[in-house]
Amino acid sequence: MNWDMIAGQWKQFKGNAKETWGELTNDDLDMAEGKRDKLVGILQERYGYAKEKAEEEVDRWSRRLHVRYEEAGPQP
């Protein structure tokens, strides 16, 4: 799933992000605003990840979103 789609539907995906990274607060997710670089930075802060590790985590998460989106089929 590309980041334009994630950013455009950020409110729907915030819950999934919260499930994935339980230490993130609602304020953290609001600050991310669906922007990949902001989410990476927040993960670095909260989890102490190196930038590369945070980027890998975000990429893995977005791939899982893509699979779920594809399995659900087109949405009305």
N, C-alpha and C positions, 0 to 999 in steps of 0.2 A: 504494500500500500504506500503510495507516495505521500509526502508530507503536506502537499496541498490539500489532499483529501482529509488527512488527520487534522490539520489546522481548521479546515472548514467544518468539521464535525467534532471539534475538541470537547464540547460539553458531553457528548455521548461517550467519548473515549476516556474521559477523566476517571470514571469509576473503574475501568479496567486497569488504568495506570495505578490507581490506588491499591487495587488487589495485587498487582505485580510488585509494587514497591510500597509496602505497608508503612514505612517510616515517613513517607511523604504526606504532608498535610494538605488540606483543601486550599490553603493559601499558597502553598508551593505550586500546586497544579494550576491555580489561577494565574500565578506569576509566569508560568511556562507559556501560557497563551497558545498552546499548540505548536510552539516553535521548537524545533529539534535542538538547536544550540542552547536554548534556555533550559530545556529538560536535561540535557547533558550536564550543564553547569550545576543544576540543582542536585542531580545524582552525585556529582563529585562532592558537593558540600555535605549532603546527608549521609552518604555511605563511605566517604573517604576514598572513592574510586579515582584511579588515574584517568585522564581524559580518554585514553584508548579503551579502557574497560567500560567507562560510562557510555561511550559511543557504541560499543559492541552490545551492551545491554539494551540500548534504545533501538538498535537495528534488529535485534532478536525479537523484541516486543512488537515492532512494526510488522515484521514478517508474520508473527502469530495473528495480529489483527487482520492482515491480508488473507490468511487462510480462513479465519472465521468469517470474514466478509464474503469470500468466494463460496464457502459452504452454505451460507444463508441465502445466497442468490440475490437477484435484484430487489431493491427495496422500493416500495411505491413512493 
